[in-house]
Amino acid sequence: MRIEYNPKIDLLYIRLDVRKQHVVNKRLADDVVLDLGAEDRIIGIEILDASKHIDLKMLLPVEVDFSAPLA
């Protein structure tokens, strides 16, 4: 899982599956888009105008990588 924020366009992206694959975008609301992979699995969540919806200071910076083995 990876959480990325682009301050230039105020976009927050939560990537749940980091494998490269074909995705289809499905808009849930004006500011929320899901990236769907095979079998309609959620690959990522895109939040537009993120600072209007989320307190980014509480969320960022964070990066979680579940693919790496735990020590």
VENGI-V581304 format. One record per run of one state. SS is the DSSP state (alpha for helix, beta for strand, coil for the rest). FROM is the first residue (numbers start at 0). LEN is the number of residues. If there is no record, write none. Layout:
ss from len
SS FROM LEN
SS FROM LEN
This chain:
ss from len
coil 0 1
beta 1 5
coil 6 4
beta 10 5
coil 15 8
beta 23 6
coil 29 2
beta 31 5
coil 36 1
alpha 37 3
coil 40 1
beta 41 7
coil 48 1
alpha 49 4
coil 53 2
alpha 55 4
coil 59 12
